[in-house]
Amino acid sequence: MKLVNTHKLLFSILFVLNLSLLQAQEVWTLQQCIDSAEMYNKKLQISNLDVKSSLQQERVVKGNRIPKLNLNADYKYFTDLPYQLMPMSVFGGPEGQFKEAQFGVPHHLNADLTLAIPIYNPELYGNIKTTKVATELTRIQNLKSKEEVFFEVSTVYYNAQILAQSLDFIDSNIINAKQLLKNVELLQSQELLTGTDVNRARLKLMQLEKERESAFTKYENVMNVLKFLMGKSLQAEIEIDKTINFQKIENYETGTSLSVQLAESRNELLQTQINTLQKTRFLPSLNAFASYGTTGYGYDQEPNRFLNFYPKGLAGIQLTMPLFNGMVSKREVVKKQLEIDASKLQIQMSQDQTDLNIENALKEKNNANQNKELVEKQLELAESIYSQTVLQHKEGIVPLSDVIMAETEVNKAQMEYLATIIEYLKADLKLKKESGNLLK
């Protein structure tokens, strides 16, 4: 019975370990990395909070249109009642002479409800339009942040793919180098080759091992950057899909890039601000108000102690007309107009920059597509030459240096092949971004 329980326990432990290993070796596609970044990237989280904050600010400003109702209450105790001067002529005295007198009671209470209703306020309605445009600007900035993060994730992912493929190529070359070293050592033992040839083969193997160590360090660094962009811990174990799928991608319909949209939105914000300034310079504001409450007076000395309350109420309309404020508004309008002129130039510059980037991306994409076919042929030829050179070396026709040179050409062709594919994918990625299609 104990043996059966032990077997069950061992099976459970092995199952958990295997499950953990499978989770640790989970392969992440590019889309999964982008989805993780969209959810956990801190830059995007901050940007999302900015959007929510902007929406709340818009609600705050709109709330100023709603009538305001306040309850006010106060109590005053006068240790010394205020003095007033009474003309003595009231009591039959001479003209131009006054006598001080204290009026009132020491206890004074006041409570009332006040209602304020904005009927028309050009600054308020201008601010509402401004915050609405500012919210749209924040939304576009959020999309721009997403675009930048998605672009960075894709670029880093492609870099990780090419490094992973490079490691596979290097590992394959190390296997070939070890086999070559083994063959050379065998030929040396048969006194068919000199020790120099063996040292050359051993040196080539050492160089490949050093190259692999350097490539692996670069791969780890790139993977750490990818984890950071994804919002993952640097200690997380993730693996990317090393397969680099090449397929010819058609060009995209050109839309308005987010850079241009951002510049246009900033210009619109400046336009609403200057419109508000123009209106507040000349248009009046009109507000209605009302108040209703009670006032209490009290006296605490015997035998005439009392506390009496008296109602009070009022309603009215207030008109405020701007006449002169020291030319402040005029100078603000001039300043804002200069900012608008600069903003228009910024829109033109953003559009020109976008057109330039699209043109360059198209050329890079077409060039990479043309180079791919040429590089494929070069790789096939280099591999064929290497295979023939190895056979000729075994037959003693060519020296070891020719084998090493042929292998170097294979390595070079392999890296050029990978670089061409990645160059194509990066050019396509840049084209998607500049044409406004990256987030679609």
C-alpha positions as CSV (number, residue, x, y, z in Angstrom):
1,M,0.0,0.0,0.0
2,K,2.8,2.4,0.9
3,L,4.5,1.5,-2.5
4,V,1.4,2.4,-4.4
5,N,1.1,5.8,-2.6
6,T,4.7,6.5,-3.3
7,H,4.2,5.8,-7.0
8,K,1.2,8.1,-7.0
9,L,3.2,10.8,-5.3
10,L,6.0,10.5,-7.7
11,F,3.6,10.6,-10.6
12,S,2.0,13.8,-9.3
13,I,5.4,15.4,-8.8
14,L,6.5,14.5,-12.3
15,F,3.2,15.7,-13.8
16,V,3.6,19.1,-12.1
17,L,7.2,19.4,-13.2
18,N,6.3,18.6,-16.8
19,L,3.5,21.1,-16.7
20,S,5.8,23.8,-15.3
21,L,8.4,22.9,-18.0
22,L,5.8,23.2,-20.7
23,Q,4.6,26.5,-19.4
24,A,8.2,27.8,-19.2
25,Q,8.8,26.8,-22.8
26,E,5.7,28.4,-24.1
27,V,6.3,29.7,-27.6
28,W,5.0,33.3,-28.2
29,T,4.0,34.4,-31.6
30,L,4.4,38.1,-32.6
31,Q,0.7,38.7,-32.2
32,Q,0.7,37.3,-28.7
33,C,3.6,39.5,-27.8
34,I,1.7,42.5,-29.1
35,D,-1.4,41.5,-27.2
36,S,0.7,41.2,-24.0
37,A,2.2,44.7,-24.6
38,E,-1.3,46.2,-25.2
39,M,-2.4,44.8,-21.8
40,Y,0.7,45.1,-19.6
41,N,3.1,47.7,-21.1
42,K,3.5,50.5,-18.5
43,K,3.7,53.2,-21.1
44,L,0.4,52.2,-22.6
45,Q,-1.1,51.9,-19.1
46,I,-0.1,55.4,-18.4
47,S,-1.5,56.6,-21.7
48,N,-4.8,54.8,-21.0
49,L,-5.0,56.6,-17.6
50,D,-4.4,59.9,-19.4
51,V,-7.4,59.2,-21.6
52,K,-9.6,58.5,-18.6
53,S,-8.3,61.6,-16.8
54,S,-9.1,63.7,-19.9
55,L,-12.6,62.3,-20.1
56,Q,-13.1,63.2,-16.4
57,Q,-11.8,66.7,-17.0
58,E,-14.3,67.1,-19.8
59,R,-17.1,66.1,-17.4
60,V,-15.8,68.6,-14.8
61,V,-15.9,71.5,-17.2
62,K,-19.4,70.5,-18.5
63,G,-20.6,70.4,-14.8
64,N,-20.1,74.1,-14.6
65,R,-23.2,74.6,-16.7
66,I,-25.4,73.1,-14.0
67,P,-26.9,75.5,-11.5
68,K,-25.1,75.5,-8.1
69,L,-27.1,75.4,-4.8
70,N,-25.3,76.1,-1.6
71,L,-26.3,76.3,2.1
72,N,-24.6,79.0,4.1
73,A,-24.8,79.5,7.8
74,D,-22.9,81.6,10.3
75,Y,-23.1,82.8,13.9
76,K,-21.6,86.0,15.3
77,Y,-21.2,87.2,18.8
78,F,-20.2,90.8,19.2
79,T,-18.2,91.5,22.3
80,D,-18.4,95.1,21.3
81,L,-21.2,96.3,19.1
82,P,-20.1,98.3,16.1
83,Y,-20.5,102.1,16.4
84,Q,-22.4,104.3,14.0
85,L,-22.5,108.1,13.8
86,M,-25.9,109.7,14.1
87,P,-26.5,113.4,13.0
88,M,-27.5,115.4,16.0
89,S,-29.9,117.4,13.9
90,V,-32.3,114.4,14.0
91,F,-32.7,115.1,17.7
92,G,-33.0,118.8,17.3
93,G,-29.3,119.5,17.6
94,P,-27.1,121.7,15.4
95,E,-26.4,120.8,11.8
96,G,-23.0,119.2,11.0
97,Q,-22.5,117.5,14.4
98,F,-22.7,113.8,15.0
99,K,-23.0,111.6,18.0
100,E,-21.7,108.0,18.2
101,A,-24.2,105.3,19.0
102,Q,-24.2,101.4,19.2
103,F,-27.0,99.6,17.5
104,G,-27.9,95.9,17.4
105,V,-27.7,92.9,19.7
106,P,-24.7,90.8,20.5
107,H,-26.0,87.5,19.1
108,H,-26.4,87.4,15.3
109,L,-27.3,84.2,13.3
110,N,-27.7,83.8,9.6
111,A,-28.7,80.9,7.4
112,D,-29.7,80.9,3.7
113,L,-29.8,78.9,0.5
114,T,-28.1,80.5,-2.5
115,L,-28.8,79.4,-6.1
116,A,-26.5,80.5,-9.0
117,I,-27.5,79.8,-12.6
118,P,-25.2,80.5,-15.5
119,I,-27.3,81.8,-18.4
120,Y,-24.5,82.6,-20.8
121,N,-20.8,82.6,-20.2
122,P,-18.6,82.7,-23.3
123,E,-15.5,81.5,-21.4
124,L,-17.4,78.5,-20.0
125,Y,-18.8,77.4,-23.3
126,G,-15.4,78.0,-24.9
127,N,-13.7,75.8,-22.3
128,I,-16.3,73.0,-22.9
129,K,-15.3,73.0,-26.6
130,T,-11.6,73.2,-25.7
131,T,-11.8,70.2,-23.3
132,K,-13.7,68.2,-25.9
133,V,-10.9,68.8,-28.5
134,A,-8.3,68.1,-25.8
135,T,-10.0,64.7,-25.1
136,E,-9.8,63.8,-28.8
137,L,-6.1,64.9,-28.8
138,T,-5.4,62.6,-25.8
139,R,-7.1,59.8,-27.6
140,I,-4.9,60.2,-30.7
141,Q,-1.9,60.4,-28.4
142,N,-3.0,57.1,-26.9
143,L,-3.2,55.6,-30.4
144,K,0.2,57.0,-31.2
145,S,1.7,55.4,-28.1
146,K,0.1,52.1,-29.1
147,E,1.5,52.4,-32.6
148,E,5.0,53.1,-31.2
149,V,4.9,50.2,-28.8
150,F,3.5,47.8,-31.4
151,F,6.3,49.0,-33.8
152,E,9.0,48.5,-31.2
153,V,7.6,45.0,-30.2
154,S,7.6,43.9,-33.8
155,T,11.0,45.2,-34.6
156,V,12.5,43.6,-31.4
157,Y,10.7,40.4,-32.2
158,Y,12.2,40.3,-35.7
159,N,15.7,41.0,-34.3
160,A,15.2,38.1,-31.8
161,Q,14.1,35.8,-34.7
162,I,17.2,36.6,-36.8
163,L,19.4,36.0,-33.7
164,A,17.6,32.7,-32.9
165,Q,18.1,31.6,-36.5
166,S,21.7,32.7,-36.4
167,L,22.2,30.5,-33.3
168,D,20.7,27.6,-35.2
169,F,23.0,28.2,-38.1
170,I,26.0,28.5,-35.8
171,D,25.0,25.2,-34.0
172,S,24.8,23.5,-37.3
173,N,28.2,24.9,-38.3
174,I,29.7,23.7,-35.0
175,I,28.4,20.2,-35.7
176,N,30.1,20.3,-39.1
177,A,33.3,21.8,-37.6
178,K,33.4,19.0,-35.0
179,Q,32.9,16.4,-37.7
180,L,35.6,18.1,-39.9
181,L,38.0,18.1,-36.9
182,K,37.3,14.4,-36.3
183,N,38.0,13.6,-39.9
184,V,41.2,15.7,-39.9
185,E,42.5,14.1,-36.8
186,L,41.8,10.7,-38.3
187,L,43.7,11.6,-41.4
188,Q,46.6,12.9,-39.3
189,S,46.7,9.6,-37.4
190,Q,47.1,8.0,-40.8
191,E,49.9,10.5,-41.5
192,L,47.9,11.9,-44.5
193,L,47.8,15.4,-43.0
194,T,50.0,17.6,-40.9
195,G,49.4,19.0,-37.5
196,T,48.9,22.4,-39.0
197,D,45.7,21.2,-40.7
198,V,44.4,19.9,-37.4
199,N,45.1,23.2,-35.6
200,R,43.3,25.0,-38.4
201,A,40.2,22.9,-37.9
202,R,40.4,23.2,-34.1
203,L,40.8,27.0,-34.5
204,K,37.7,27.2,-36.7
205,L,35.7,25.3,-34.1
206,M,36.9,27.6,-31.3
207,Q,36.0,30.6,-33.4
208,L,32.5,29.2,-34.0
209,E,32.0,28.5,-30.3
210,K,33.1,32.1,-29.4
211,E,30.7,33.4,-32.1
212,R,27.9,31.4,-30.6
213,E,28.6,32.7,-27.1
214,S,28.5,36.3,-28.4
215,A,25.3,35.7,-30.4
216,F,23.6,34.1,-27.4
217,T,24.4,37.1,-25.2
218,K,22.9,39.4,-27.9
219,Y,19.9,37.1,-28.1
220,E,19.3,37.3,-24.3
221,N,19.6,41.1,-24.3
222,V,17.1,41.4,-27.1
223,M,14.7,39.0,-25.3
224,N,15.0,41.1,-22.2
225,V,14.0,44.2,-24.2
226,L,11.0,42.2,-25.6
227,K,9.9,41.1,-22.1
228,F,10.1,44.7,-20.9
229,L,7.9,45.9,-23.8
230,M,5.5,43.1,-23.1
231,G,5.3,44.1,-19.5
232,K,6.8,40.8,-18.4
233,S,9.3,40.1,-15.6
234,L,12.9,39.8,-16.8
235,Q,12.9,36.4,-15.0
236,A,10.0,35.1,-17.1
237,E,10.9,32.2,-19.4
238,I,9.5,32.8,-22.8
239,E,10.4,31.5,-26.2
240,I,9.7,33.1,-29.6
241,D,8.6,31.4,-32.8
242,K,11.9,31.1,-34.7
243,T,10.2,30.4,-38.0
244,I,10.6,33.4,-40.3
245,N,7.7,33.2,-42.7
246,F,8.3,35.1,-45.9
247,Q,5.4,35.9,-48.1
248,K,5.1,38.8,-50.5
249,I,2.8,41.4,-49.0
250,E,0.9,43.8,-51.2
251,N,1.1,47.5,-50.5
252,Y,-1.5,49.2,-48.4
253,E,-4.0,51.9,-49.0
254,T,-2.5,55.2,-47.8
255,G,-4.5,56.8,-45.0
256,T,-3.7,59.7,-42.7
257,S,-0.9,58.8,-40.4
258,L,-1.3,59.3,-36.7
259,S,1.6,61.8,-36.7
260,V,-0.4,64.0,-39.1
261,Q,-3.7,63.4,-37.1
262,L,-1.8,64.5,-34.0
263,A,-0.6,67.7,-35.6
264,E,-4.1,68.5,-36.9
265,S,-5.7,67.9,-33.5
266,R,-3.2,70.2,-31.8
267,N,-4.0,72.9,-34.4
268,E,-7.7,72.4,-33.7
269,L,-7.1,72.8,-30.0
270,L,-5.3,76.1,-30.6
271,Q,-8.2,77.2,-32.8
272,T,-10.7,76.6,-30.1
273,Q,-8.5,78.4,-27.6
274,I,-8.2,81.5,-29.8
275,N,-12.0,81.5,-30.5
276,T,-12.6,81.5,-26.7
277,L,-10.3,84.4,-26.2
278,Q,-12.0,86.4,-29.0
279,K,-15.4,85.8,-27.5
280,T,-14.4,86.7,-23.9
281,R,-12.9,90.0,-25.2
282,F,-16.2,91.4,-26.4
283,L,-19.1,89.2,-25.3
284,P,-20.8,89.7,-21.8
285,S,-21.6,86.9,-19.4
286,L,-25.1,86.7,-17.8
287,N,-25.9,84.9,-14.6
288,A,-29.0,84.6,-12.5
289,F,-29.0,84.2,-8.8
290,A,-31.4,83.8,-5.9
291,S,-31.2,83.5,-2.1
292,Y,-33.6,82.6,0.6
293,G,-33.0,82.3,4.3
294,T,-33.4,83.6,7.8
295,T,-31.6,86.0,10.1
296,G,-31.7,85.7,13.9
297,Y,-31.0,88.3,16.5
298,G,-30.5,87.4,20.2
299,Y,-30.1,89.2,23.5
300,D,-29.0,87.3,26.6
301,Q,-29.4,89.8,29.4
302,E,-32.3,89.6,31.9
303,P,-35.1,90.5,32.0
304,N,-35.3,91.0,28.2
305,R,-33.7,87.8,26.9
306,F,-34.9,86.9,23.4
307,L,-33.9,85.1,20.1
308,N,-36.0,86.2,17.1
309,F,-35.7,85.1,13.5
310,Y,-36.8,87.0,10.4
311,P,-37.1,85.7,6.8
312,K,-35.1,87.2,3.9
313,G,-35.0,86.4,0.2
314,L,-33.9,87.9,-3.1
315,A,-33.5,87.1,-6.8
316,G,-31.6,88.9,-9.5
317,I,-29.6,88.8,-12.7
318,Q,-26.0,89.8,-13.1
319,L,-24.5,91.1,-16.4
320,T,-20.7,91.4,-16.7
321,M,-19.4,93.3,-19.7
322,P,-15.6,93.3,-20.5
323,L,-14.5,96.9,-21.3
324,F,-10.8,97.1,-20.8
325,N,-8.3,94.7,-19.2
326,G,-5.0,96.3,-20.0
327,M,-4.6,94.8,-23.5
328,V,-4.0,91.4,-21.9
329,S,-6.6,89.5,-24.0
330,K,-5.4,91.2,-27.3
331,R,-1.8,90.1,-26.6
332,E,-2.9,86.6,-25.8
333,V,-4.8,86.4,-29.1
334,V,-1.7,87.5,-31.0
335,K,0.4,84.9,-29.2
336,K,-2.1,82.2,-29.9
337,Q,-2.2,83.2,-33.6
338,L,1.5,82.7,-33.8
339,E,1.2,79.3,-32.3
340,I,-1.5,78.5,-34.9
341,D,0.8,79.5,-37.7
342,A,3.5,77.3,-36.3
343,S,1.0,74.5,-35.9
344,K,0.1,74.7,-39.6
345,L,3.7,74.4,-40.6
346,Q,4.0,71.4,-38.3
347,I,1.1,69.8,-40.1
348,Q,2.8,70.3,-43.5
349,M,6.1,69.1,-42.1
350,S,4.5,66.0,-40.7
351,Q,2.8,65.2,-44.0
352,D,6.0,65.8,-45.9
353,Q,7.9,63.5,-43.5
354,T,5.2,60.8,-43.8
355,D,5.3,61.0,-47.6
356,L,9.1,60.7,-47.5
357,N,9.0,57.7,-45.1
358,I,6.4,55.9,-47.3
359,E,8.5,56.5,-50.4
360,N,11.7,55.2,-48.6
361,A,9.8,52.2,-47.1
362,L,8.4,51.2,-50.6
363,K,11.9,51.3,-52.1
364,E,13.4,49.3,-49.2
365,K,10.6,46.7,-49.5
366,N,11.0,46.4,-53.2
367,N,14.7,46.2,-52.9
368,A,14.6,43.5,-50.2
369,N,12.1,41.5,-52.3
370,Q,14.5,41.6,-55.3
371,N,17.5,40.8,-53.2
372,K,15.8,37.8,-51.6
373,E,15.8,35.7,-54.9
374,L,19.5,36.6,-55.5
375,V,20.5,35.7,-51.9
376,E,18.6,32.4,-52.1
377,K,20.7,31.4,-55.2
378,Q,23.9,32.6,-53.5
379,L,23.1,30.4,-50.4
380,E,22.3,27.3,-52.6
381,L,25.5,27.8,-54.5
382,A,27.6,28.3,-51.3
383,E,26.2,25.2,-49.8
384,S,26.9,23.2,-53.0
385,I,30.4,24.5,-53.1
386,Y,30.9,23.6,-49.4
387,S,29.7,20.0,-49.9
388,Q,31.9,19.5,-53.0
389,T,34.9,21.0,-51.2
390,V,34.4,18.7,-48.2
391,L,34.4,15.6,-50.6
392,Q,37.4,16.9,-52.4
393,H,39.2,17.4,-49.1
394,K,38.5,13.8,-48.1
395,E,40.0,12.7,-51.4
396,G,43.0,14.8,-50.8
397,I,42.4,17.1,-53.8
398,V,42.1,20.4,-51.9
399,P,43.7,21.6,-48.6
400,L,41.8,22.3,-45.4
401,S,41.9,26.0,-45.9
402,D,39.6,25.7,-48.9
403,V,37.1,23.8,-46.7
404,I,37.2,26.5,-44.0
405,M,36.9,29.2,-46.7
406,A,33.8,27.5,-48.2
407,E,32.3,27.1,-44.8
408,T,32.8,30.8,-44.2
409,E,31.0,31.7,-47.4
410,V,28.1,29.5,-46.3
411,N,27.9,31.3,-43.0
412,K,28.0,34.7,-44.8
413,A,25.3,33.6,-47.3
414,Q,23.1,32.3,-44.4
415,M,23.2,35.6,-42.6
416,E,22.6,37.6,-45.7
417,Y,19.5,35.5,-46.4
418,L,18.1,36.1,-42.9
419,A,19.0,39.8,-43.0
420,T,17.2,40.2,-46.4
421,I,14.0,38.6,-45.1
422,I,14.1,40.7,-41.9
423,E,14.8,43.8,-44.0
424,Y,11.7,43.1,-46.0
425,L,9.5,42.5,-42.9
426,K,10.8,45.7,-41.3
427,A,10.2,47.8,-44.4
428,D,6.7,46.4,-44.6
429,L,6.2,47.2,-40.9
430,K,7.4,50.8,-41.5
431,L,5.1,51.1,-44.5
432,K,2.1,49.9,-42.4
433,K,3.0,52.5,-39.7
434,E,3.4,55.5,-42.1
435,S,0.3,54.7,-44.1
436,G,-1.8,54.5,-41.0
437,N,-2.4,50.7,-41.2
438,L,-0.4,49.4,-38.3
439,L,-3.3,49.3,-35.7
440,K,-5.8,48.0,-38.2
